[in-house]
Amino acid sequence: MIYHHFFDRYGGKKQVCTAVIGAGHYGTAVVTQQLFVKQLTVPLVADQDKNAAKGSLEKAGIPAEKIVYATEVSEGQRAIAEGKFVYTDNAALATDIPAIDVVVEATGHPESGARFCLRAIECGKHIIAVSKELDSCVGPLLRRLALEKGLVYSPVDGDQPALFMALVEWARLIGLTVISGGKARDAEFVLDEEQRTVSVKADGITVHEDRTVSIPETHMKYFNMIPDSPGACAQYIGKRLEVLSDMPLAGAFDLCELTMMANAAGLHPSVPETSLGVVRITELPVAYCSRKNNGIYKDEGVIDLMTTLRRRDESGMGGGVYIVVRCDNAYSNYILTTKGQIPNYDLSTAVIYRPYHLCGVETSTSILSAGLLKMDTGGRDYIPTYDLVKYAACDIETGTTLGGDHDLRLKARIVPAARKENGSAVPGHMITGNKTAAPIRKGEIITYASIQKPENSALWDLRAEQEKLFET
């Protein structure tokens, strides 16, 4: 790691003063890690539930006498100057207090996030963007607006998009060809060969109940390692999905992150809803490559998703990220495929993966890079080439308020970005909290004509500005 060289040599200050907006699972982890990172302090946490904000500071081990509640900028600034830790339900303190260098936006609410980010830029604060819901709609524009003010808008180390961007940039820096790449779902499917079952454990976030399915004896062979034969990859993946159709598969939140990753890495989905492959780590270089290598894709440069299939005594992916790569020099490719990476059968591809993402625990690298170096930890380019859009999983009546990625009435897919027209699909998180303007039948894409346009929406205004800037 070379972070310490950069921070020590080029850092403009000894400590980065940070505010977190949103004391959920992710934001709390940022707060709780601060006492163990010498150049980081998080003296302010804002949440609409002030008790949640206070709770994150308590979980961090901050002494009770140092935790204070504030609602006004002046009292918040004074408390921080006195070495206190502030919790509040007024998010304006995060953006308006002069002592704050970096704002971590972790609300998960796209409209609120848009307003907070705009205010942060106005107030000269760097932004660390946790909310993928916001970023998938207008992240490229917010990054541009920040850059114009000499500020940073960055995705977060700790979540899959930024970690994937770093992995792809490293691969391209050393001359590897990225055939495909993507993320592993947090949920992992555990195979019990003796009992002929596949099970998944609830995690309280993406999987809400334990589930086990039995594998028919006729299909058991399809849960063996995919063999080295033409067409076997598509056949085995398809047969596994038949058996596992009642298991929780990819959600809109997974595809949301893939949309960000595609736009930052210049990759494309092979199909709008991804291949949904349930595969072993060792099968990634076998299956997730092009047909010329007996894989499932018609071309290369593909973004995708995988659900890890493993035995209980095998390691998993931990919701990490992966790339399937090759060297375009025969000697180099021999080294790539024989020095510890997992190759396919003919040693023409290999998988490189990072088997974890530590959420807010490792986000300090993004915060410190912004606050000390004025550098982001995302991809070099961020072009809005693709959008996440939603379609109806059931009939939806006029006047229905739609939810976010956990709304079971909606499903998602990734499509080429398009300009706003009545018949064009509206980016999926621009519908969150808004009402339908017309009935939507099961299977229909949610279009601009389907949604009552909200009044005074920062998110919708930013999206219109992004379309003009990038001419999508």
Disulfide bonds with the S-S distance in Angstrom:
none
